[in-house]
Amino acid sequence: MSPIKVALVDDQTLFLKGLRLILEEYPEIDIVIEANNGQDFLTAVAKEEPHVVLLDLKMPGMDGIEVAEKLKTIAPEVKIILLTMHDDEHFIHHVLSLGANGYLLKNEEPAILREAIQKVMTQEYYLNDYVAKALLSNIKKKDTYSSDQAKDALFTLTPREKEILQLICEEHTTGEIAQQLFISKRTVEGHRQNLLDKTGVRNTAGLVIYALKNQLV
């Protein structure tokens, strides 16, 4: 199996070096980019596109949200895991809705970091307990996703699409969904793309948020 190419972006040098030391312990991870700011990272992506980026949210000049938005334009296949010290529920919902694949606090255990990297590669998103609780709490307090497209999607999702959405939310991979429903991986990907198009969200994490908000799971 090919190694997972990972980029590290953080303006705190000690944290960045510590992150590298932790991840170098895992043979399936290959660190291909190490940057202290968003611009250097975006420049490096043109030469060495990673599979996953661990991206600090709060950086001078260009913060993590701006970097993530630019990255989605130049390299949309790169999975984004945002790193921060903040666990505000509204903020978590906001950044995941923008297209991030995961959200981790900087004081997580190394094993959680490894798990997050592996899961965004296999199922495109990683939501741990506190993120899931924050999303549910924020959804209950306020209708944070109320576009006409999102509302219309409720009436246009087919039974099969709802079935696949349920399995996505249960953290099944494309291969597992295909096997369970006796369809091909390509068919699963087609349904996933239809779900993205109908709901107007950016990625699989957005689909999970959509499903939770509309009580589809």
N, C-alpha and C positions, 0 to 999 in steps of 0.2 A: 504493500500500500504506500502511495506517495505521501511524503510528510505534508502537514498543514503549514502553509506559509503564513507567518504572522508578522504584522507590523505593530510597533509600540510607539505611541505619541503622547508625550507628557513634558511639560516645561520644568518639572522638578527632577533634576539630574539624579539625586539619590534614589528617588522612587523608581525612575526609569531603569537604573542599573539593577535595583533590587528585583524588579519585574523580570528582567532578562535572566538573572541568576535562577529565579524560581522556574521559569519556563524551560530553561536549558536542561533541567532535570528530566524532562519528558521527551522520549525519543521520537514521538510522532509529531513534534512541533519544531519547525525551523524558522528562526527569527530572521527575516530578510530586510526589514527596515527598522531603524531606530531614529526617531526625530524629536527635537525639543520644541518644535512649533508646527502649526498647521501648514504653512507654506512650504517648508522643507519636505514635509511628508507628501504633499500633493505633487511636488516636483519629482520625488523619488518614485511615486506610483507609476509614472510614465515609463520608467526603466524596469521596475520589478513589481508587478502587480501582485499583492498578497491575496490570500483567501480571506483572512480575517484581520481587522485592525482593532486594537485595544486603544481607545481614544479618550483622552482626558477632556472633560467638559469645560473646565475653567482654565483658559490659557490667555495670555496677553496677545493683543493683536487680532488674531482670528480664533474665536472660541470653538469648542467641539461641535456645536450645532452648525455653525457656518461651514466648518470643514466637512461635516457629514453631508450637508446639502450640495457642496461642490463635488464631493466624491461620487454622489449618486448620479451626477451628470457625466463625469469623465470615466468612471469605472463602476457601473451599477451592480456588478456581480460581487463586489467586495462586501463581506459581512461586517457590520459595525457593532461592536460592543462598547458602550459608553461607560467610562469610569468616573466616579464622583464621590464626594463625601456627603452629598445631599440625598435624602430619601423622601422629599416632599411628594405627596401622592399626585398632585396636579402636574408637577414638573415631570414625573415619571411618565404619566399618560401623554403629555405633550411631546416629549422627545421620541417616544416609541411611535407615536402617530406620524412623526416626520419621516420615519423610515428606518430607524435603528432596529437592529435584530436582538439586542439584549442590553441590559442595564445592570451594572454591578457597583456596589460600594467598595471603596478602596481598602476597607479593612476585612475583606472576605478571606477565607482560608484558601491556600493554594489549590486544594483539590476542587473547590468550587469554580475557580478560574479555569482550570483544565476542563471541567465538565461543561462549562459555558462555551468554550471554544469548540469542543467536540459536537455539542448539540446544535450550534448555529450552522455547522457544516452538514449535519445529517438531516435536520428538520427545519433549518432556516431561522429559528428563533430560540431564545432561552428566557424563560420567565420563572424565577424562583419564588419562594413563598411570599416574601415581603413585597415584591413587585406585583404579584397577582392580587394580593390584598389591597394594595394601593390603587390598582386599576379598578377593582370592584367598588372600593369606597368612593373613588372619584366619580365613577359612573352613576352611583346611587345619588350623589349630591347634586350633580349637574349634568345636563345633556350636552356633553362636550363634542359630540359628533352628530350633527344634525343637518348635514347637507341634503338637498333634494335627491341627489344620486344615491346616498346611503339609504334614505327612506324608501325610495322606489325599489331598491334591490330586494327588500323584504318580500315584495310581491312577485319578483321575477326569478328568485332562486328556485331551481328545480329540486325535487326530492333527492336526486343523486348528488347535487351540489351541496345540499344541506347535510347529507350523509358524510360526504368527504370533509366538509367543514368540521363536523363533529369529531372525526378521526384525527384531523390536523390538531384540534384543540386537545386531544388526548395524547399528543406528542408522538403519533405514529409517523414513520418516515414514508416517503413516496413508495418505496418497495413494499413496505408492510401494508399500506393501503391497497396497493395493486393486488397483493396476494389475498388479502381478506375479502376483497370485492370481486375477485376473479376477473380483473381487467388488466390491461397493460400499464406500464409506468407512463408511457406517452399519453394514454388516456387520462390518467390521474393528473398529469401536468397540464393537460388541456382544460380539465375541470378547474384546476387551481387558477389558471390564467383567467378563465371565465369569472371566477369568484372575485379576483382582483379587479377585472374590468367593470363588473356590475356594482361592486361596493365602492370603488374609487380609492381604495387604500393602496399603500405603496408596496407592502410585502406581507409575508406570512404572519409576522407579529401584528400587523394591522388587522389581518383577518381575525385573529384571536380576540383583539380588542373589540372589533365589530360584533363578533359572536357573543361576547360577554354582555356588551351594552344592550343588544337586542334580545337577550335571553334565549339564544338559539342553542346554548349548551348549558 
